[in-house]
Structures are given as structure tokens and as C-alpha cells.
């Protein structure tokens, strides 16, 4: 274990915390409030934000999609440049926050913002931003990562920079009351796979990281088991905090990380419109079976410590089945069934995109090449 760690995001967690942004954004800075489809105007969040910004000068930008596109976000970048915006406030879930990170960076760059995603421009400066989280899932409210889609080319790429990590994040579980069921379930699945990507790799002696990852996984199992009784404050608070801790950097410190499920899953979202969380549930079991031998030790550890299984020769295989049961308990499919065209062509198109994006050596051991990806997709596509 060798690492440097700093999480600089100030967290305001609990009810009635939105008002805290009054003190967190300097009054002399002009603010752009970025949000999605307008649900925040129906659940009271917009009104709370407006009240908190009474003494600030601010404008708003709406319409950020569930998978934020550069085409939409560049319109916000233009507003920032034209109106001398000095602070970005993201109000929404991971997509809005990811999109706001892009806006914060692209607005300080004279070239095409998509260069940031292509890796031809390294972010060297960005506007400060804060977040009001409305949908727990990605942990984007306190990390440095962002995933953006280019609709014109059906590309979904990511970038990371400490310069776009939110200065603060307001996490009020009360705002989750009006969330659609599908978004809640996607959030549970997303958080689950975030933990797994940093845990189901190869054995380490990182007792804290392994133990904390296992605690988060067990928490998500409890949250899923209590889903029918979700209309209570503690359920919402535990989901919101668990999803945050799954990807705030802590459990990944100094340990191997995978992320192949995400890389392949991104292509399902970009090409077939599959919800991000559901794309992960489709890819992960197939990937685990394909990589069974290299992941056997950690799968066995997960079986014992997370699912409470006894030792057996097929413990790793039983653990994968338990993971599938977890998804099934939430009515989330583990194979891709809704797509256009023949299975062979669908798989080849995904592989072509993986190759275009340079995803030729995935996983913690960098051994998932295009042929391994093909094998994974053969299992994952019905």
C-alpha cells in the first residue's frame, strides 16, 4: 500500500442542508446553476436552491440528459464564457454533476471541449463547482471523475482531474422521496459495482480497504432486502451515504482496481441506450465467469465474508450466482435482451468501439483483450 490521499470535498449531510450553500459560494461570484429535466422544480429542491442564492447573482441551465452529451453541455459552456460565470452549482444526480465538471473545465479551454475526453487536452484550470445531490449512485459529488457522451458518434468517454472535484456537496436524503423506482434501483446497482471494481481483483493485505468494501457490500444487500420498505429516512440516508463511500476514493487506495465492467458497459449505454447501472449488471456476471481463475481468491473471500457461504470447491462459482441473485432481487436483468440486429453483429459493433477507444487491455491485470471481451459479450448478450 503506497498512496497519497486527500478528499477535499466538504460534505453537508442530512435534512435541510441545502441552505448551507449560501456560505459556501462567495457572494461576489456569479453562479451558473446546472440541472436536468426539471424534476427539482417539483420536489422543492429548486425552491431551496433559489432561497439559498438570494444574495447571489445567478443564472440557470437545464436539460442535462441521463447520459450527459457534449452537444448539450457545450451550450452551457457558451453561457459561462458569454456571461462571465465564476462558479458552477450542479443540482442533480451523477449525470448532472459529471456534466458540470465538463463545463467547469471546458469553459477555461479555448479549444473544443471534447479534446478533454479524447485526452488531447489535459485540464490545467477549471471553474470552482459545488453539488447538490438528488440521486445517490455514482459518488461523483466527491470525486474527480466524469463520464460524457458524444451523441453524434455514440462515444462514451471519461476524464479525471482534481481541478473539477466539487468544493462541497450537499447530501439531503429527504430529496430522494420523489425519485422514480428505476432510478433508485440503478443507484443501488451502480454503487454495488463501484465497490466490486475495487474489491474483486486479486488478494491484498489491505485489511481496511477489504473490510470497508465488504461492509459497503453488506450494506447494499440490506438496502436491497429492505427495498419494499424504502419509504423511511434511514433507508434513504444509508443508500445515499453508501453510494458516496463506494467511490470517494477510500476503498481503492493502494489496491488493484478492475473497471473492465464499466468500460464494456459504457459501450452498451452509448450504442443501445441501456441505463448505466443496468449495463453493469449485464456485463459483470459474464466478466466474472470469464475471469474466474484470476479472481477466484477474492470471489471466495467475498462468498465467505459478504454472503456468509461456507468453504467448498465451487465457492467462487456460488458467489457469482449470489451476485446474480442480488440483481434479480431488484428485478434487474443480467443479460442484454433488448437490442437491434443479430447478436453477432451487435457484439462486433461493441468490439469495434472498444478498439476505437483503445480499450484493448482491460482489468486489473490488463489481460482482457478484444478476444476476452468477445467471450464476455457472448455470455452477456442473449
ABEGO torsion letter per residue (X at the ends): XBBBBBBABBBBBEBGAAAAAAAABBAABBBBBBBBAGAAAAAGAAAAAAAAAAABBBBBBBGBBABBBAAAAAAAAAAAAAAGBABBBBBEBAAAAAAAAAAAAAAABABBAAAAAAGABBBABBBBBBBBBABBAAGAAABABBBBBBAAAGBBBBBBBAAABBABBBBBAAAAAABBAAAAAAAAAAAAAAAAAAABBBBBABAAAAAAAAAAAAAAAAAAAAAAAABBAAAAAAAAAAAAAAAAGAAABGBBBBGAAAAAAAAAAAAAGBBAAAAAAAAAAAAAAAAAAAAAAAAAAAAAAAAGBBBBAAAAAAAAAAAAAAAAAAGBBABBABBBEBAAAAAAAAAAAAAAAGBABBEAAGABBAAAAAAAAAAABX
